[in-house]
Amino acid sequence: MKTYKYNFSIAYSDTDAGGIVYHGRYIEIAERARMEMMRGIELPADDNGFVVREISIKYMHPLRLADDIVVETEIINIGGASMDLQQKFVHDGTICAIMNITVVYIGADMRAKRIPATITEHLDSAKEG
């Protein structure tokens, strides 16, 4: 499947007292990357969109203040109401962390529902990168 790339620069607010990216910030940065991947998609008026069901992160190399990174988001699987993604945090060609995430599409009633075809078509036709 396609890989969507999101460039990000590590700021002081992303780090702990030692200048290393705080572990919780990876989740926030990954969310920004997913939002960018979804840019241009209009949700049906009564739907809430995607919510996180499950997330796991493997940290391999620390990111530091002023690092310029790329978050590579790959859609692993699109099911009826859910989508599995893998997000890699890459700095100078080195994978520093890998996040696996499952998101579920929900309607106004806060219940899972089938992902609209307009969304899956957009994700299938969007340009890589």
Beta strands, then each sheet from edge to edge (+ up, - down):
strand 1: 3-9
strand 2: 49-59
strand 3: 68-78
strand 4: 82-91
strand 5: 94-106
sheet 1: 1+ 3- 4+ 5- 2+
end
